Amino acid sequence: MPEWVVQEQQLVGSLRECRHHQSVVDLVQYDMSGVMKRILAFPEHRDEGFTVVEMVIATAIISLALASIFTVVTGLMTDLARQSALAQVQRDARPMLESLVVELRQASAPLSIPSSRPIESVAWNRLVFYSDRLQPHPAPEKYVYELINCSNGAQGGTCDLQETIYTADTSSVPPDYTFDDDVIYRQYVTLAGVLADPYVSLGPAFRAVEWVGDPATRTEVVSCESSAESTRCNAPLIIVDLRVAYSSTVGLNPLTLHEEVRLRNAAD
């Protein structure tokens, strides 16, 4: 067969194949255009809007989602408020109590006479003692911790804890120091929101304890006042119980701080 005949047959075959491919492309294009037309035409069939059932379902789903988000956010905000309140009370209370413990532990009698004691008086709402903590003062200072501004007055309630420091009289002659001039070195509210009640076991903020009997048992000193010989503060142990209230909005129980301080310089 001549070569030109073969070439002509190959050309005819190629044309037929191209026509087949073009038909497939046209068919695909036609089908795609039909799909797009149906998709674009879909909203035209929904001009009447959503049905009542669809609206109810959509509203319920959105409400559940919003309620879940609100619950999570509210819980996070409440927890944040509680943690912030807890941290603030801890920052205020613990350093103050640590300072009080150091002052108490190093308490010393202001006079050289046997009747003089490091602790002057202890009551449910007041603690008075002598301790040499200020520098460069060579004499001891008189420390007064007392609950003031109580919401229930003499019945306690929510109070402020105030610290007052008195320096010794300049006329004092060592080793005997007097505090008749009432010279205040410093006075300030060291802790707010302290709960106290003189009629319950956890109410007193300050208590004096001594060991009595044989065998010795720990006994709370009912009356402790150095000015009276019969009730002199011989107690070698002072108990400090402080309950500090948080803000009423955070819903936390009061912070309880408890310290038992043995006096290094106490004498029986």
Backbone as a ProteinNet text record, in pm:
[ID]
protein_1_A
[PRIMARY]
MPEWVVQEQQLVGSLRECRHHQSVVDLVQYDMSGVMKRILAFPEHRDEGFTVVEMVIATAIISLALASIFTVVTGLMTDLARQSALAQVQRDARPMLESLVVELRQASAPLSIPSSRPIESVAWNRLVFYSDRLQPHPAPEKYVYELINCSNGAQGGTCDLQETIYTADTSSVPPDYTFDDDVIYRQYVTLAGVLADPYVSLGPAFRAVEWVGDPATRTEVVSCESSAESTRCNAPLIIVDLRVAYSSTVGLNPLTLHEEVRLRNAAD
[TERTIARY]
86.1	0	89.5	54.7	138.8	141.1	250	270.8	171.2	131.9	38.1	-97.2	-134.2	-262.6	-262.4	-149.3	-137.2	-149.7	-81.9	-86.7	-227.7	-299.2	-435.4	-526	-507.4	-588.7	-559.6	-432.1	-396.1	-458.1	-460.6	-519	-667.9	-735.7	-880	-907.2	-821.2	-839	-820	-722.6	-697.6	-814.5	-873	-987.9	-1105	-1128.1	-1238.4	-1218	-1092.5	-1064.1	-1085.2	-1044.5	-1064.1	-1212	-1290.9	-1434.1	-1495.3	-1443.5	-1495.3	-1466.2	-1342.2	-1304.8	-1385.8	-1408.5	-1485.7	-1628.3	-1682.2	-1818.6	-1824.6	-1720.9	-1716.6	-1707.9	-1621.3	-1606.1	-1736.5	-1802	-1929.2	-2032.5	-2030.8	-2126.5	-2101.2	-1972.4	-1937.3	-1975.9	-1943.5	-1978.8	-2128.7	-2201.3	-2346.8	-2398.4	-2340.6	-2385.9	-2352.2	-2231.2	-2191.3	-2276.9	-2305	-2389.4	-2528.5	-2574.7	-2705.3	-2706.2	-2597.1	-2586.5	-2583.4	-2501.6	-2491.6	-2625.3	-2694.5	-2824.7	-2920	-2913.5	-3002.1	-2964.6	-2831	-2785.9	-2829.1	-2807.3	-2843.3	-2993.4	-3064	-3209.4	-3273.2	-3192.4	-3249.7	-3313.6	-3244.9	-3308.8	-3441.5	-3452.3	-3576.4	-3695.4	-3665.2	-3773.3	-3800.1	-3711.4	-3729.7	-3766.3	-3822.6	-3860.7	-3960	-4027.3	-4125.9	-4061	-3924.2	-3854.6	-3851.4	-3803.5	-3793.6	-3929.1	-3943.1	-4065.4	-4060	-4174.4	-4180.2	-4093.3	-4093.8	-4012.8	-3865.6	-3823	-3682.3	-3643.9	-3731.8	-3703.2	-3693.8	-3783	-3779.4	-3649.9	-3610.7	-3486.8	-3366.1	-3361.6	-3248.6	-3241.3	-3358.1	-3360.6	-3315.2	-3357	-3316.5	-3166.7	-3110.6	-2965.9	-2887.1	-2930.4	-2860	-2872.3	-2989.6	-3009	-2919.6	-2911.3	-2825	-2679.4	-2636.7	-2497.3	-2467.4	-2558.6	-2537.2	-2538.7	-2628.7	-2635	-2505.9	-2451	-2325.6	-2211.4	-2204.8	-2098.7	-2111.9	-2235	-2257.8	-2216.9	-2250	-2213.9	-2062.6	-1993.8	-1847.2	-1784.7	-1829.7	-1772.3	-1800.7	-1924.4	-1959.2	-1875.1	-1855.6	-1771.9	-1628.5	-1574.5	-1437.5	-1424.7	-1521.9	-1516.7	-1530.1	-1617.4	-1633.2	-1505.6	-1446.6	-1323.2	-1211.1	-1206	-1104	-1123.2	-1248.7	-1275.4	-1236	-1264	-1228.1	-1077.4	-1006.9	-861.9	-798.7	-853.5	-801	-824.6	-945.4	-975.2	-887.8	-869.9	-786	-642.3	-590.1	-452.2	-435.9	-535.4	-526.1	-525.9	-616	-621.6	-493.6	-441.9	-317.3	-202	-196.9	-89.7	-98.5	-219.8	-236.6	-214.2	-264	-269.6	-139	-80.4	35.1	157.9	198.1	311.3	286.5	161.9	128.7	143.6	92.8	100.4	245.3	324.5	465.9	538	508.6	570.2	526.9	397.9	347.2	413.9	432.6	495.3	638.5	713.2	852.2	856.6	768.2	763.9	729.6	632.6	592.3	702.4	763.3	864.6	980.9	1013	1124.5	1078.2	955.2	904	988.2	1008	1089.8	1027.6	1051.9	994.8	1060.6	983.3	1039.9	1111.9	1083.7	1143.9	1224.9	1318.1	1404	1341.8	1235.1	1173	1105.4	1096	1039.9	895.5	819.1	677.5	656.3	761.7	747.2	740.8	654.1	635.2	639	679.8	679.1	539.5	439.5	300.9	231.7	176.3	105.6	-38.7	-107.2	-246.7	-287.6	-381	-437.9	-588.6	-660.8	-806.5	-848.2	-977.2	-1022.8	-999.5	-994.5	-980.7	-858.1	-768	-655.1	-535.5	-418.2	-292.6	-188.8	-131.4	-31.7	94.4	208.7	335	451.2	569.5	690.2	793	854.7	953.6	1049.7	1176.9	1279.1	1304.1	1234.1	1244.6	1293.1	1274.7	1310.5	1458.2	1519.2	1658.9	1661.6	1748.4	1853.3	1810.1	1681	1634.4	1690.4	1760.5	1815.1	1710	1599.7	1495.8	1388.1	1314.6	1203.7	1089.7	998.8	880.9	756	653.3	525.8	437.3	394.6	312.7	169.1	75.5	-66.6	-138	-188	-273.4	-416.2	-506.9	-644.7	-742.2	-859	-966.4	-1048.2	-1063.7	-1138.3	-1245.8	-1336.4	-1441.1	-1523	-1548.6	-1625	-1770.2	-1824.6	-1961.3	-2064.7	-2035.2	-2128.6	-2078.7	-1987.4	-1936.6	-1865.6	-1906.2	-1844.1	-1873.9	-1967.5	-2000.9	-1916.3	-1825.2	-1738.1	-1797.9	-1801.2	-1847.3	-1729.8	-1741.8	-1632.2	-1554.5	-1423.6	-1342.3	-1218.1	-1150.4	-1017.7	-915	-802.8	-693.6	-593.7	-578.4	-488.9	-365	-251.9	-126.1	-77.3	-43.4	12.4	143.1	248.4	379.9	415.7	447.3	488	636.8	707.7	848.5	858.4	966	985.9	1009.1	977.6	1000	1148.4	1179.3	1319.8	1382.3	1297.2	1348.1	1380.5	1351.2	1376.2	1525.7	1557.2	1697	1712.1	1796.8	1813.7	1859.6	1815.4	1734.3	1584.2	1541.7	1399.2	1344.1	1240.9	1182.9	1034.7	994.8	854.4	793.6	658.7	586.7	472.5	499.2	395.9	363.3	455.7	433.2	346.2	327.3	245.2	288.3	416.6	469.3	448.3	362.4	329.9	436.6	497.9	595.3	524	424.5	350.2	214.1	111.4	-22.7	-94.6	-142.4	-212.7	-294.2	-393.7	-473.5	-393.6	-354.8	-269.5	-347	-476.7	-557.2	-705.3	-780.1	-923.9	-1004.2	-1130.3	-1220.1	-1195.9	-1148.3	-1123.6	-1253.3	-1290.6	-1413.1	-1381.8	-1463.8	-1440.2	-1571.5	-1575.4	-1692.3	-1643.2	-1660.3	-1606.4	-1677.5	-1790.7	-1870.7	-1860.4	-1777.2	-1756.9	-1609.4	-1580.8	-1443.4	-1349.3	-1399.5	-1314.3	-1315.9	-1394.4	-1408.7	-1289.1	-1231	-1117.9	-1000.8	-945.9	-829.4	-700.9	-697.5	-576.4	-610.9	-524.3	-542.6	-406	-402	-280.1	-296.8	-189.9	-196	-78.2	-104	1.7	-21.4	82.8	73.5	50.6	-56.1	-97	-112.7	-76	-100.6	14.9	-5.5	94.9	24	33.8	112.3	52.7	141.6	100.4	9.5	-96.1	-188	-200.3	-217	-226.7	-361.9	-356.4	-477.7	-480.2	-596.2	-609.2	-623.5	-550	-556.3	-680.4	-771.4	-898.8	-877.7	-797.2	-772.6	-622.8	-576.1	-432.6	-408.7	-358.1	-335.8	-217.2	-108.6	13.5	1.1	-91.8	-103.5	-157.8	-222	-277.1	-191.9	-146.4	-57.5	-123.4	-253.1	-320.2	-343.7	-341.8	-366.3	-251.7	-131.6	-15.6	-1.6	41	53.6	180.8	173.3	287.1	286.4	187.5	170.5	290.8	349.2	462.8	423	292.5	244.5	127.4	134.3	26.5	-28.8	-161.5	-227.9	-295.3	-269.2	-329	-416.9	-544.9	-640.4	-706.1	-684.5	-744.6	-827.9	-951.4	-1038.6	-1067.8	-1025.7	-1035.7	-1142.7	-1240.6	-1352.1	-1314.1	-1361.9	-1350.1	-1471.1	-1468.3	-1584.6	-1704	-1821.5	-1941.2	-1979.1	-1925.1	-1962.3	-1886.7	-1776.9	-1696.7	-1737.5	-1816.1	-1868.1	-1763.3	-1664.5	-1560.3	-1570.9	-1537.6	-1532	-1414.8	-1422.1	-1313.5	-1179.3	-1073.9	-938.5	-904.5	-861	-827.1	-676.3	-622.2	-479.1	-461.5	-375.2	-354.3	-204.9	-163.5	-23.6	-17.7	74.6	103	247.3	264.9	397.5	446.6	557.1	619.7	715.6	698.9	780.7	919	1020.5	1157.1	1199.6	1149	1195.8	1092.9	994.2	891.4	946.1	900.1	942.4	821.1	825.4	713.8	719.1
-118.8	0	123.5	217.4	337.1	411	479	547.8	658.8	728.2	840.4	792.5	668.9	612.9	585.2	531.5	501.6	629.2	736.4	863.3	919.6	906.6	956.9	882.5	749.7	672	712.9	735.8	778.7	914.3	1005.8	1137.3	1127.4	1039.7	1021.5	965.4	871.3	813.7	917.3	1004.9	1108.7	1205	1238.7	1328.9	1267	1139.5	1072.8	1072.8	1047.4	1045.5	1183.2	1288.4	1424.1	1455.8	1412	1435.6	1364.9	1242.6	1169.6	1244.7	1290	1364.8	1492.7	1562.3	1686.5	1660.3	1545.8	1510.6	1487	1421.3	1396.4	1527.6	1619.4	1749.4	1825.9	1824.6	1895	1837.3	1704.1	1640.2	1680.3	1679.1	1717.9	1862.5	1950.8	2090.9	2108.7	2033.6	2043.1	1997.6	1883.4	1833.2	1930.9	1988.6	2082.9	2208.4	2255.6	2374.4	2345.7	2224	2186.9	2181.7	2128.3	2122	2261.4	2349.6	2485.4	2557.7	2533.9	2597.3	2549	2419.9	2367.6	2423	2435.5	2490.2	2636	2713.5	2854.4	2874.5	2779.6	2792.1	2747.1	2679.3	2625.7	2733.4	2847.9	2949.3	3000.4	2995.4	3045	2962	2833.5	2746.5	2763.9	2841.7	2860.3	3005	3072	3210.1	3221.8	3114.1	3119.6	3118.5	3100	3101.1	2964.5	2962.4	2837.9	2799	2671.5	2623.2	2646.6	2633.1	2652	2551.2	2428.1	2322.6	2356.2	2403.8	2440.9	2557.5	2654.8	2767.8	2725.3	2636.4	2588.9	2514.4	2427.2	2351	2444	2539.4	2633.2	2716.7	2763.5	2843.1	2761.2	2635.4	2549.3	2524.8	2500.7	2475.3	2599.2	2716.5	2840.7	2867.9	2842.9	2865.8	2775	2647.9	2554.8	2596.9	2641.2	2684.1	2806.4	2905	3025.6	2994.9	2904.7	2868.2	2800.4	2713.5	2645.6	2744.9	2838.2	2938.8	3026.1	3066	3149.7	3076.3	2947.1	2869.3	2860.4	2835	2823.8	2956.5	3066	3198	3237.6	3212.5	3245.9	3166.7	3037.6	2955.2	3004.2	3043.4	3093.9	3224.8	3313.8	3441	3421.2	3329.5	3301.5	3243	3148.3	3088.3	3191.3	3279.2	3385.1	3477.8	3513.2	3600.6	3532.6	3402.6	3330.3	3322.4	3290.5	3280.7	3415.2	3521.7	3655.9	3694.2	3665.2	3696	3613.3	3485.8	3398.8	3449.5	3486.7	3535.7	3665.7	3755.5	3883.9	3865.1	3780.4	3756.2	3689.1	3595.4	3529	3629.7	3718.8	3819.3	3912.7	3942.6	4033.7	3963.4	3840.4	3775.5	3706.4	3632.8	3549.5	3631	3734.9	3815.1	3879.9	3926.7	3986.5	3885.6	3763.3	3661	3619.2	3608.8	3574.5	3679.2	3806	3913.1	3904.9	3879.3	3866.2	3750	3638.7	3521.4	3553	3620.4	3655.8	3749.3	3847.9	3942.7	3871.8	3779.9	3707.3	3614.5	3543.4	3445	3511.8	3634.3	3704.9	3801.9	3786.9	3875	3864.5	3978	3981.6	4078	4051.8	4136	4273.7	4380.4	4515.2	4555.8	4482.7	4517	4399.2	4431.2	4326.3	4257.7	4311.6	4252.1	4119.8	4022.8	3891.7	3895.2	3992	3996.2	4043.4	4095.8	4144.9	4027.3	4035.8	3928	3982.4	3899	3942.8	3976.3	3901.7	3925.3	4010.5	4121.8	4207.8	4164.1	4135.1	4092.3	4016.8	3923.8	3846.8	3841.1	3880	3869.7	3818.3	3787.4	3730.4	3825.2	3955.2	4053.7	4143.1	4109.9	4200.2	4122.3	4156.3	4095.1	4204.9	4212	4314.3	4244.5	4276	4214.7	4308.2	4271.2	4350.8	4268.7	4334.7	4264.4	4366.5	4332.1	4422.6	4388.4	4457.1	4428.4	4548.2	4668.6	4786.4	4820.5	4857.3	4902	5048.6	5131.2	5095.7	5111.8	5108.7	5126.9	5015.8	5050.4	4947.1	4889.2	4959.6	4916.6	4836.7	4754	4682	4777.9	4730.4	4807.1	4736.5	4811.9	4757.5	4738.1	4614.2	4580.7	4554.1	4617.4	4597.8	4556.5	4434.3	4387.2	4380.3	4448.3	4447.1	4455.4	4395.3	4399.5	4525.9	4603.4	4728.8	4731	4825.3	4845.7	4719	4642	4517.9	4550	4472.7	4499.1	4478.5	4391.5	4367.5	4424.9	4519.5	4582.4	4483.7	4479.3	4390.3	4243.6	4217.2	4079.1	4027.2	4107.1	4062.7	4090.8	3988	4005.4	4017.1	4104.4	4129.9	4252	4232.9	4338	4367.5	4474.5	4507	4478.2	4420.3	4394.7	4509.3	4580.6	4696.3	4664.5	4709.4	4695.8	4834.3	4847.1	4971.9	4939.7	5014.5	4994.6	5120.9	5100.4	5210.7	5195.8	5305.5	5304	5336.5	5288.8	5309.3	5457.6	5492.9	5631.5	5664.4	5785.3	5827.6	5837.8	5848.7	5857.7	5720.1	5614.6	5479.6	5455.5	5378.8	5343.3	5192.2	5143.8	4998.4	4935.1	4813.4	4726	4739.6	4846.5	4865.2	4974.1	4936.9	5028.9	5051.4	5175.3	5210.6	5266.1	5267	5312.6	5405.8	5489	5579.2	5692.8	5730	5843.7	5807.3	5677.9	5631.3	5694.7	5685.6	5739.9	5636.5	5669.3	5574.5	5584.1	5471.3	5464.3	5437.2	5349.3	5316.9	5259.5	5296.2	5242.3	5231.9	5113.7	5095.9	4967.1	4958.6	4836.9	4739.4	4630.5	4535.2	4428	4409.8	4308.4	4342.2	4338.1	4367.6	4239.3	4244.2	4131.1	4013	4038.1	3930.3	3898.1	3769.7	3726.1	3685.5	3730.8	3699.4	3695.5	3607.7	3595.4	3545.7	3623	3582.4	3462.7	3420.4	3316.1	3179.7	3168.4	3038.4	3002.8	2872.3	2825.4	2882.3	2905	2958.9	3111.1	3170.8	3315.8	3393.5	3358.2	3437.2	3434.8	3553.4	3561.1	3526	3552.3	3530.1	3452	3356.2	3277.2	3247.6	3244.8	3209	3069	2989.4	2848.8	2820.1	2740.8	2694	2547	2483.2	2343	2335.4	2264.9	2259.4	2113.7	2083.6	1952.2	1855.6	1734.3	1628.3	1495.1	1443.6	1497.5	1627.3	1710.7	1842.6	1830.1	1906.3	1912.5	2056.3	2071.3	2205.1	2266.3	2385	2449	2594.3	2636.9	2775.7	2866.7	2976	3074.3	3160.1	3151.7	3222.5	3372.7	3416.9	3559.2	3582.4	3669.6	3694	3844.6	3895.6	4039.3	4062.2	4116.4	4130.3	4230.6	4322	4423.5	4366.4	4249.6	4187.2	4066.7	4063.6	3957	3819.4	3811.5	3681.3	3626.5	3711.6	3665.6	3703.7	3702.1	3739.8	3648.2	3704.5	3627.4	3543.6	3428.1	3337.6	3241.6	3250.1	3153	3154.4	3034.8	3027.4	3005.2	2989.5	2960.1	3051.4	3113.2	3200	3139.7	3126.3	3072.7	3187.6	3193.8	3296	3226.5	3257.5	3203.9	3320.1	3324.7	3430.9	3368.6	3412.6	3372.9	3497.8	3494.2	3611.5	3586	3675.4	3659.2	3709.8	3636.7	3682.4	3768.4	3827.5	3901.2	3807	3856.5	3771.7	3724.8	3788.2	3752.9	3632.3	3592.4	3482.6	3347.2	3345.4	3219.4	3125	3176.6	3093.9	3099.6	2987.6	2986.3	3072	3125.2	3210.3	3136.8	3212.2	3158.8	3148.5	3031	3007.6	2998.2	3081.3	3081.4	3047.3	2951.5	2905.8	2898.1	2959.8	2955.6	2937.7	2852.4	2835.2	2877	2982.7	3043.7	3021.5	2951.4	2931.2	3047.5	3111.2	3227.2	3182.2	3234.6	3194.6	3249.9	3368.6	3436.5	3436.4	3347.7	3342.4	3273.6	3316.8	3256.8	3215.9	3097.2	3049.4	3110.6
0	0	0	-82.9	-90.8	43.3	66.3	194.3	214.1	103.4	119.5	163	123.1	162.6	313.1	362.5	505.2	587.9	542.5	614.3	617.5	506.7	500.4	597.3	608.4	700.5	845.8	877.9	1012.9	1046.1	947	967.7	994.7	918.8	939.3	1077.2	1124.2	1256.6	1366.8	1348.7	1448.4	1457	1336.1	1337.3	1410.1	1387.9	1456.1	1608.3	1653.3	1797.2	1858.3	1789.7	1839.6	1853.6	1750.6	1758.4	1879.4	1913.3	2028.2	2159.6	2171.8	2292.8	2307.2	2198.1	2201.9	2247.1	2205.7	2244.1	2395.2	2449.2	2593.5	2670.6	2624.6	2689.6	2686.2	2569.6	2559.6	2653.7	2667	2756	2901.3	2939.1	3076.8	3103	3007.5	3025.1	3037.2	2960.2	2966.4	3102.4	3149.9	3279.6	3391.6	3393	3496.3	3493.7	3375.9	3367	3419.3	3396.8	3449.3	3601.5	3659.8	3805.4	3865.7	3807.3	3858.3	3847.9	3739.3	3726.1	3834.9	3866.5	3970.6	4107.9	4131.8	4261	4276.4	4170.3	4175.5	4179.5	4124.7	4122	4252.4	4346.6	4469	4557.1	4579.7	4663.2	4607.2	4470.7	4413.5	4458.7	4489.1	4534.6	4684.1	4760.5	4903.7	4937.3	4842	4867.5	4981.9	5011.2	5118	5255.5	5270.4	5398	5464.4	5593.5	5668.4	5724.4	5744.2	5805.9	5956.5	6021.9	6167	6238.9	6191.8	6254.6	6244.8	6129.1	6111.7	6203.1	6213.8	6300.7	6446.5	6491.2	6629.3	6657.2	6564.5	6583.5	6587.5	6493.2	6490	6617.2	6663.3	6787	6907	6915	7026.6	7026.8	6909.2	6900.2	6942.4	6892.3	6928.7	7078.3	7134.9	7278.9	7361.5	7323.5	7396.7	7388.1	7269	7252.2	7337.4	7337	7417.8	7567.2	7608.8	7750.3	7794.6	7709.3	7743.3	7754.2	7659.4	7662.9	7787.9	7820.3	7937.9	8066	8074.9	8193.9	8209.4	8098.9	8104.2	8144.4	8083.4	8113.2	8257.9	8303.5	8442.8	8541	8513.7	8600.5	8605.9	8490.5	8486.9	8564.1	8548.9	8619.8	8770.9	8812.5	8956.3	9014.6	8941.9	8990.3	8996.5	8899.1	8899.3	9018.9	9049.4	9163.9	9294.5	9307.1	9428.6	9446	9338.7	9347.4	9380	9322.9	9350.8	9496.8	9548.5	9688.6	9782.8	9750.3	9833.3	9837	9721.4	9715.4	9793	9783.4	9853.2	10003.9	10055	10199.8	10247.5	10168.4	10205.9	10212.2	10115.2	10113.9	10234.4	10278.6	10392.2	10525.9	10539	10670.2	10708.7	10620.4	10659.2	10699.8	10625.8	10672.2	10808.4	10830	10958.8	11071.5	11049.9	11153.7	11178.1	11073.9	11090.8	11175.1	11151.6	11230.5	11376.5	11399.4	11536	11608.4	11540.2	11601.7	11643.7	11558.4	11591.4	11711.3	11711.8	11824.3	11955.5	11949.6	12069.2	12119	12026.6	12066.2	12139.2	12103.9	12165.2	12274.6	12321.6	12426.7	12552.9	12617.8	12740	12839.2	12968.1	13074.3	13072.4	13091.7	13086.4	13215.8	13324.5	13454	13506.5	13593.7	13649.2	13770.5	13824.2	13942.9	13906.5	14000.3	13970.1	13920.9	13961.2	13922.8	13778.7	13717.1	13580.2	13483	13385	13288.9	13145.8	13049.8	12908.7	12857.9	12908.2	12867.8	12972.7	12931.4	13025.8	13043.3	12933.1	12943.4	12817.3	12837.3	12726.3	12744.5	12643.7	12642.2	12504.5	12491.1	12363.3	12246.1	12274.5	12167.8	12182.1	12278.3	12302.3	12356.1	12304.8	12348.6	12366.8	12489	12519.7	12571.2	12512.9	12555.8	12524.6	12574.6	12555.5	12477.2	12378.5	12297	12237.4	12234.9	12181.8	12035.2	11946	11803.6	11723.1	11772.9	11695.6	11713.8	11603.3	11605.6	11562.1	11623.9	11719.8	11865.9	11896	12033.3	12123.2	12232	12321	12415	12433.7	12527.5	12454.2	12527	12465.1	12431.4	12345.3	12308.4	12361.7	12376.6	12420.1	12295.7	12274.7	12158	12202.8	12133.2	12163.3	12034	12033.5	11923.8	11977	11910.8	11958.3	11841.6	11864	11765	11786.3	11682.1	11690	11580.1	11591.5	11490.5	11466.4	11571.4	11556	11521	11428.8	11381.7	11490.9	11588.7	11699.6	11831.4	11825.1	11945.9	12036.1	12162.7	12260.5	12233	12143.6	12108.9	11992.3	11944.6	11836.2	11700.1	11616.5	11478.6	11383.4	11285.5	11191.3	11238.5	11262	11324.8	11241.7	11280.8	11228.5	11337.1	11297.3	11391.8	11382.8	11493.5	11497.5	11580.5	11530.8	11605.1	11647.1	11773.8	11826.1	11897.2	11866.1	11928.7	12007.5	12135.6	12223.1	12254.3	12251.8	12292.3	12441.3	12501.8	12646	12677.9	12800.6	12844	12838.9	12796.3	12790.8	12929	13028.7	13166.5	13225.6	13150.3	13201.5	13219.7	13324	13352.1	13339.3	13247.9	13230.7	13362.7	13394.1	13307.3	13329.4	13392.5	13418	13324.9	13250.1	13152.2	13183.2	13173.7	13197.5	13067.7	13065.7	12945.5	12986	13084.9	13135.4	13039.3	12952.1	12862.3	12741.9	12718.3	12604.7	12472.6	12444.9	12319.8	12209.2	12114.4	12006.8	11897.5	11870.6	11761.8	11628.9	11633.4	11511.4	11550.3	11474.1	11496.5	11361.8	11331.5	11204.4	11207.6	11119.8	11104.7	11019.6	11081.9	11011.6	10937.3	10973.2	10905.4	10922.9	10812.9	10816.8	10798.5	10840.4	10820.1	10911.5	11034.1	11130.6	11204.4	11203.9	11271.7	11415.5	11508.9	11650.4	11725.5	11825.9	11912.4	12048	12154.4	12285.9	12346.5	12290.4	12353.4	12285	12184	12118.7	12124.7	12111.7	12129.2	12024.3	11903.2	11798.1	11794.9	11884.7	11881.4	11929.8	12046.5	12096.3	11998.2	11975.4	11887.6	11961.4	12092.9	12172.9	12299.4	12333.8	12455.5	12517.3	12649.4	12722	12779.3	12773.2	12816.2	12908.3	13011.7	13101.9	13134.8	13193.4	13232.9	13384.2	13422.6	13563.3	13604.3	13732.9	13789.5	13771	13821.2	13811.2	13779.9	13663	13550.9	13496.5	13443.8	13397.1	13273.8	13275.8	13162.6	13115.4	12988.2	12931.1	12966.6	13028.1	13077.3	13031.9	12982.9	12940.6	13061.4	13060.2	13168.6	13148.5	13241.7	13227.6	13235	13332.4	13350.2	13354	13265.8	13256.8	13255.1	13367.6	13380.3	13472.9	13418.2	13496.2	13609.8	13600.4	13705.5	13835.1	13828.7	13951.1	13988.2	14110.3	14155.6	14143.4	14171.7	14171.7	14031.1	13933.9	13795.9	13703.3	13757.8	13678.6	13557.1	13442.7	13318.4	13320.3	13388.4	13390.3	13271.6	13186.4	13077.9	12984.4	12961.3	12869.7	12724.2	12702	12566.1	12532.3	12414.3	12366.3	12237.1	12233.7	12114.7	12040.5	11911.3	11825.9	11722.3	11723.8	11626.5	11553.4	11425.3	11345.1	11233	11222.9	11112.1	11029.4	10905.4	10819.1	10713.5	10706.5	10613.5	10474.6	10374.4	10236.3	10202.3	10086.1	10038.7	10027.5	10063.5	10062.4	9922.3	9820.1	9683.5	9630	9695.3	9641	9696.5	9805.5	9856.8	9913	9984.8	10045.1	10197.3	10261.4	10407.3	10455.3	10576.8	10626.9	10629.6	10605.4	10618.3	10766.5	10810.1	10950.9	10966.6	11054.2	11084	11231.2	11261.5	11399.3	11428.1	11535.1	11577.9	11729.3	11773.3	11915.4	11938.6	12013.9	12030.3	12172.6	12185.4	12317.1	12343.5	12457.7	12492.4	12539.3	12476.6	12511.7	12647.6	12680.3	12801.6	12914.2	12904.2	13008.5	13131.9	13247.9	13374.1	13454.6	13512.5	13594	13733.5
[MASK]
++++++++++++++++++++++++++++++++++++++++++++++++++++++++++++++++++++++++++++++++++++++++++++++++++++++++++++++++++++++++++++++++++++++++++++++++++++++++++++++++++++++++++++++++++++++++++++++++++++++++++++++++++++++++++++++++++++++++++++++++++++++++++++++++++++++++++++

